[in-house]
Structure formats: structure tokens, C-alpha cells
Amino acid sequence: MGWYAYNIMVILLIVIEYIVYFYVLGGQRFRIRCDKLRGALLVAGTVLCALTVILDSQLIINLMAAVYAFILAVILYGMSFKSALNIMIVAYQVLEMFEGIVRLVIKYKVMPDERILVAMGIAATILIMLIYYFLLGRRLRKDAFLLPMRISVMVSAAVFAVMMMTTFFDSFIGLEESPKVETAGFVVTTVGSIVIFIIIFGMIYYFNVKTEYQIENEGLERYNEQQREYFENLLERENATRQFRHDIISELTEIRGFCSRGEYDALDKYVSEMMHDISDISKRSYDVGNEIVNTMLNYYLYPERESCDIRVTGYVADKLAIGDRDLCILVSNLLKNAVEAVDRQESGDKSIVFDIHQGKMNTYISVCNSLGDDKLSLSDGRLETTKDDKHNHGYGIKNIENIVNRYDGDIRYKIESNKFVVDIMIKK
């Protein structure tokens, strides 16, 4: 195989390797998104990769192919650059390490040409990831191995240290002339590297499961408390309704008296007061058909009704494809963010519009709230929180996005006419 053909093959294999990693371990799904910036980067990356083919440097080829794969991942998976970088930080070290282990095994048994060894290592790594996915990976949550940026850097550093250790022992073993020592060293190095690799990813999975468990418990506790207050409001409304029913006979008698006496102005005033009471009773709760959504709506929006123009529209089934806890966390965070935004307004009209409805294939949720003096910003289609405590308060947004992604949904943010809009689509 000629040098140019070999370089092209390696670049393609590396790009495929990263795209597979983003899908299998990065939890991404194809959602193509290409704007002017992404398009320009794609063209620039293609040109640089083409120029890289003529170079006689495996390191530069590997780096350029990784950069090109990063650009493709951003486009194919519709990711923000920050999210893609977060995955790439770990992916680069993990794939380099795993390729090293695979090459060590192949080299020990086959001893091929160095160029062929590199290509075989990449191809074998791709095959192993796909086998893992079809045997186990697709049964796990898509975001099972996603980490915050700081943790990703730490994991990357740990994997790099293991990779250096493996390389050192591989070189040291190669100096031994005794076949037994060489075999023992090979087994220890290979098995040790694989065990450490499994431990690292096992810890990542444990960290994510534990975090998810804590979030679910907090969400459940919050839901139970909100449900209690919701039913207290329902009981209060029911008592008011019963009182109205109890008094209806006397009310009708009074109306008849006004009519018989011809006191029509007094009758009009009396009926108006009755209609106001009836309207007040009917407005004491929001009902969109789903008990969990009702609980969240009445917990967050009912206390705001005096100071904020609130509109709730739509209707959905009591049971949706999304789990009860996830639905609770999703809707509560959406409403909490909207209420906090209008509460921060010092002037201007305050408003919150909540809409939920079902289509043939998807469930749609939209929340629109006025902004006032809030200076929200969208970075690469992602919302940047305006709160001072960004580390803690960013979790509300992160929880929303994680749940939407878990159900292969889509989330869009818009800022228009001094209003902030969140549109969510989740498969039915």
C-alpha cells in the first residue's frame, strides 16, 4: 500500500473511531446541525486533512484526524463545542490507551509491520466498542459515562498516566531476552492495563448512577411535598364548592325575591358577586390531565396568580412515555426557572405561559416567561445561567437537558420580545 493511501486510510479509521466513541460512550445520537461556523470549520478541516496526507508524521496525522473528528461530531450530533470538547478530552486519552493495549496484544502474537500495526489497532478498537455496545452498552443509560468538565480532565490525566505506564513496561519488556519473563511481563502489563481501564470506567458509571439516584430522590421528595400542598389546595377548593352548594338554595331564593320586587339593579349586583365567587373557585387550580404536571403547575404557579399574568393551555394523558420522576424533575425545573425569572422583575408586565400537548408521535412542552432586566445569553444554542452561583444553579438546566436527551428528545431556547421561551419535544 502506498504512503498516501495508508495515511488516508488511517485518517478515515481515526475519524470513524471517534464518531463511534461519541455514540457508544458519549451517549450522543445523530441530530445533524450545520450553520455557517460549523460549515466553515468542516471545509477548513477537510483541507487540512488533505494536506496532512502528504506528511510523514504519524503524530500530526493522528492529531489532525482527531480535530477533524471533533468537528464532524459537533455537526453530526448537533452538539455545542463545549459539550463535544468535554467528551473529547476523555476520548483522546482513552482511545490512545486502548489502541496501545490492542497493539501490544497484536504485536506479541503477530509482529506485523509498524504501519499495519497502527491501522489494526484502530480497527480492532472500533470493533471492540461496537461489540460492547450491542452486548451491553445499549442497555445502559446513554449518559452513563458523561462527566462534568473538571472530572473529565482528572479522568483524562489518570488514563494518560496509565498509558505512560503501559508504554514504559512495554519498552522494558522488549529488552528482556528470556521468553518466560517476556510472556509474564506481557500478561501483567496487558491484564493490569485492562483492569485499571475497567476500574476507571466503573467508577465513572458509579459516580453517575449515585448522582442520578440523589437527583431522583430529591425530585421525589420535592414532588411529595408539592403534591401534599396541591391536595391541600384541592381540599380548600372542594370546601368552598361545598359551601357554595350549601348556600345555593338561599341564593336562588334571594334572586327570586329581587325579581318579585322588581329590584333589577340590586339583582344585577347580586348575580355579579355570585359569578365572581364561582370564577374564583374555578381558578383555584390548573388541570392539564396529568396529575404530576397538575401538581407542579399548582405548586409553582398558583401562588403567583395575583402578581403575574399566567396562562396554562393544553391537555395530555395521565400516563406518558416519560417516567414519573423524570416528568416531575423536568416540569418542576422549567416552572421554577420561569417563576424565579418573573420574581426578579422589578418593573414591567410579568407573564408566564405554559403549554403542553400531545401529537401523534411526540409530547410537546413550551414555557414562556417575561424577562424584565435579566440579561440571558445563548451560547451556541445553549443557555448560559445568569445566577451568581453558576456551579449549583446550572444543575437545573443540566437536569432538564439530561432528561430530554435521555428520551431522544429535543430542546430549543429562544429570546424574543423580552421573553424567554423553552420548547421541548419528547417522543410519545
C-alpha positions, 0 to 999 in steps of 0.5 A: 500500500502506498504512503498516501493511501495508508495515511488516508486510510488511517485518517478515515479509521481515526475519524470513524473511531471517534464518531463511534466513541461519541455514540457508544460512550458519549451517549450522543445520537445523530441530530445533524446541525450545520450553520455557517461556523460549523460549515466553515470549520468542516471545509477548513478541516477537510483541507487540512486533512488533505494536506496532512496526507502528504506528511510523514508524521504519524503524530500530526496525522493522528492529531489532525484526524482527531480535530477533524473528528471533533468537528464532524461530531459537533455537526453530526450530533448537533452538539455545542463545542463545549459539550463535544470538547468535554467528551473529547478530552476523555476520548483522546486519552482513552482511545490512545490507551486502548489502541496501545493495549490492542497493539501490544496484544497484536504485536506479541502474537503477530509482529506485523509491520509498524504501519499495519500495526497502527491501522489494526489497532484502530480497527480492532478498537472500533470493533471492540466498542461496537461489540460492547455496545450491542452486548451491553452498552445499549442497555445502559443509560446513554449518559452513563459515562458523561462527566462534568468538565473538571472530572473529565480532565482528572479522568483524562490525566489518570488514563494518560498516566496509565498509558505512560505506564503501559508504554514504559513496561512495554519498552522494558519488556522488549529488552528482556531476552528470556521468553518466560519473563517476556510472556509474564511481563506481557500478561501483567502489563496487558491484564493490569492495563485492562483492569485499571481501564475497567476500574476507571470506567466503573467508577465513572458509571458509579459516580453517575448512577449515585448522582442520578439516584440523589437527583431522583430522590430529591425530585421525589421528595420535592414532588411529595411535598408539592403534591401534599400542598396541591391536595391541600389546595384541592381540599380548600377548593372542594370546601368552598364548592361545598359551601357554595352548594350549601348556600345555593338554595338561599341564593336562588331564593334571594334572586327570586325575591329581587325579581318579585320586587322588581329590584333589577339593579340590586339583582344585577349586583347580586348575580355579579358577586355570585359569578365572581365567587364561582370564577374564583373557585374555578381558578383555584387550580390548573388541570392539564390531565396529568396529575404530576404536571397538575401538581407542579403547575399548582405548586409553582404557579398558583401562588403567583396568580395575583402578581403575574399574568399566567396562562396554562393551555393544553391537555395530555394523558395521565400516563406518558412515555416519560417516567414519573420522576423524570416528568416531575424533575423536568416540569418542576425545573422549567416552572421554577426557572420561569417563576424565579425569572418573573420574581426578579422583575422589578418593573414591567408586565410579568407573564408566564405561559405554559403549554403542553400537548400531545401529537401523534408521535411526540409530547410537546412542552413550551414555557414562556416567561417575561424577562424584565432586566435579566440579561440571558445569553445563548451560547451556541444554542445553549443557555448560559445561567445568569445566577451568581452561583453558576456551579449549583444553579446550572444543575437545573438546566443540566437536569432538564437537558439530561432528561430530554436527551435521555428520551431522544428528545429535543430542546430549543431556547429562544429570546424574543420580545423580552421573553424567554421561551423553552420548547421541548419535544419528547417522543410519545 
